[in-house]
Amino acid sequence: MSRDLRNYARRTNRGMVIGFLILLFGVGITLVGIIYGPAAAVFGLICMLAGFAPIVLIWLALTIMSWIVSRSGSQEPEDIHNSNGDLM
């Protein structure tokens, strides 16, 4: 049995986010639909999707940037200081 804690943390975080989204969208939209009607549920779904769009776009941009950095082969920036600590 492997003790890859990073993989465990990644899986746990993914599961928690998926569970949160299922609860938010599933239970939230269902309750809005029961209490206020189907038209309000559809509008609530549209508003939730519009609210999550910036979050998804930021996550996507960060994921793409991480992928580009990992493919470049260099994880550390070049040293722009000379031996005295002054900028070159």
C-alpha positions in Angstrom: 0.0 0.0 0.0 1.4 3.3 -1.1 1.4 6.3 1.3 1.2 9.0 -1.3 -0.3 11.8 0.8 -0.4 14.3 -2.1 -2.5 11.9 -4.1 -4.7 11.3 -1.1 -5.2 15.0 -0.5 -5.9 15.6 -4.2 -8.6 12.9 -4.2 -10.1 14.1 -0.9 -10.3 17.7 -2.1 -11.8 16.6 -5.4 -14.4 14.5 -3.6 -15.3 17.4 -1.3 -15.7 19.9 -4.2 -17.9 17.4 -6.1 -20.0 16.7 -3.0 -20.4 20.5 -2.4 -21.5 21.1 -5.9 -24.0 18.2 -5.8 -25.5 19.5 -2.6 -25.6 23.1 -3.8 -27.1 22.5 -7.2 -29.1 19.4 -6.5 -30.6 20.2 -3.1 -30.6 24.0 -3.6 -32.3 24.0 -7.0 -34.8 21.3 -5.8 -35.8 23.3 -2.8 -36.2 26.5 -4.8 -38.3 24.6 -7.3 -40.5 23.1 -4.5 -40.9 26.4 -2.6 -41.1 29.0 -5.4 -41.9 26.9 -8.5 -40.1 25.7 -11.6 -39.5 29.1 -13.2 -37.6 30.3 -10.1 -35.6 27.0 -10.1 -34.5 27.6 -13.7 -33.6 31.2 -12.9 -31.7 30.1 -9.8 -29.8 27.6 -11.9 -28.9 30.2 -14.4 -27.7 32.6 -11.6 -25.6 29.8 -10.0 -24.0 28.9 -13.3 -23.2 32.6 -13.9 -21.7 32.9 -10.5 -19.5 29.9 -11.0 -18.3 31.0 -14.4 -15.5 33.3 -13.1 -14.3 30.7 -10.6 -14.1 28.0 -13.3 -12.3 30.4 -15.7 -9.7 31.3 -13.0 -9.2 27.6 -12.2 -8.8 26.8 -15.8 -6.3 29.6 -16.4 -4.2 28.5 -13.3 -4.3 24.9 -14.5 -3.1 25.8 -18.0 -0.3 28.0 -16.5 0.8 25.1 -14.3 0.8 22.7 -17.2 2.9 25.2 -19.3 5.4 25.6 -16.5 5.7 21.8 -15.9 6.3 21.2 -19.6 9.0 23.9 -19.8 11.3 21.8 -17.7 12.4 24.7 -15.4 10.7 25.2 -12.1 13.0 28.0 -10.8 13.3 31.5 -12.3 16.8 32.5 -13.6 18.9 34.3 -11.1 18.9 38.0 -12.1 21.1 39.1 -9.3 24.9 39.2 -9.3 27.1 38.0 -6.5 26.6 41.2 -4.5 22.8 40.9 -4.6 22.4 43.9 -6.9 20.4 43.6 -10.1 22.4 43.0 -13.2 
